[in-house]
Amino acid sequence: MSNKDLKHPVRDLSKLRGEFNRWVNQYAPPDFYFADVDAISYKVSTRTLRIFEVKKEGEEITPGQSKTLPLLADILSDAILRGKISKESGVFRVQGNAPYLRSTVSRYGLPMMTWTLAPEELAMVAACRPMPSRTMSGMYAHYPRRSDVSSGG
C-alpha cells in the first residue's frame, strides 16, 4: 500500500513521529524514557552499524535521548568486543543545518570524539565509510576536555 492509497495520507512523517512520541509520553510512567533516532545505517560488507541522531544548530537532545543514546553506544561497544560488528560502528549525533555545509559529528562513548565535516565527508560517515582522522584536510577531530562532556553523554 502506498501513501496515496491511505485514507488520510501521511504528508510529514516527522510530524507523525512527533505526535506518536507525545502520545506515548503522555501515558508513560515517570521512570520511563521514550526516544527516537533519525537514522540507522548498516554496511554488510564491513559489518559497520551506525545510529544517528540529527539536530539543528542550537537544538538539544531530548531527556529520553540523553538516557538512551549512551546506553545504545555501550551496547554497540559490547557487540564490537564480541566481533559482531566493526570497530567503526557507533552512535553519532550530527549537529547542523541543511544543506550541511559544515556539521559537527560527535561519537558517543569514551572517549567521546567530535569531528567538523564538510557535506561530502558527512555523506561518507552516513554511508559507513571509515571515520575521518585528525590529519585529513578540511576537518578536525578532538577529544573533549572532561568539562565538555555532559553527564548525559
FENFEN-V312289 format. One record per pair of residues at least 24 apart in sequence whose C-alpha atoms are under 8 Angstrom apart, sorted by the first residue. I is the first residue (numbers start at 1). J is the second residue. D is the distance in Angstrom with one decimal. If there is no record, write none. Layout:
# FENFEN-V312289
i->{I:I}
j->{J:J}
d->{D:D}
This chain:
# FENFEN-V312289
i->{33:33:33:33:34:34:35:35:35:35:36:41:41:41:42:42:43:43:46:46:47:47:47:48:48:48:48:48:48:49:49:49:49:49:49:50:50:50:50:50:50:51:51:51:52:52:52:52:53:53:53:54:54:54:54:55:55:55:55:55:56:56:56:57:57:57:66:66:67:67:69:69:70:70:70:70:73:73:74:88:88:88:89:108:109:111:111:112:112:112:113:113:113:113:114:114:114:114:115:115:115:115:116:116}
j->{63:64:67:68:64:65:62:64:65:68:65:126:127:128:127:128:127:128:85:86:84:85:86:85:86:87:88:89:128:85:86:88:89:90:128:89:90:91:92:126:128:90:91:92:91:92:93:94:92:93:94:93:94:95:96:93:94:95:96:97:95:96:97:95:96:97:152:153:152:153:108:153:108:109:152:153:108:109:109:128:130:131:128:153:153:143:144:143:144:149:141:142:143:144:141:142:143:144:139:140:141:142:140:141}
d->{7.6:4.7:7.5:7.8:5.5:7.8:7.6:5.0:5.4:7.2:7.3:6.8:6.9:6.9:8.0:6.9:7.5:6.1:8.0:6.6:7.5:4.9:5.4:5.8:5.1:7.6:6.0:5.0:6.0:6.7:7.5:7.8:4.8:6.6:7.2:5.2:5.0:5.8:7.2:7.6:7.0:6.4:4.7:6.1:6.1:4.9:5.8:7.0:6.3:4.8:6.2:5.8:4.6:6.0:7.7:7.4:6.1:4.9:6.5:8.0:5.6:4.9:5.2:5.7:5.0:6.2:4.8:6.4:6.2:8.0:7.6:7.6:6.1:6.8:7.4:5.6:6.0:6.1:7.1:7.8:6.4:6.9:7.9:6.4:7.5:6.7:8.0:6.4:6.9:7.7:6.7:6.0:5.3:7.1:5.4:5.6:6.8:7.6:6.7:5.5:4.4:6.9:5.8:6.9}
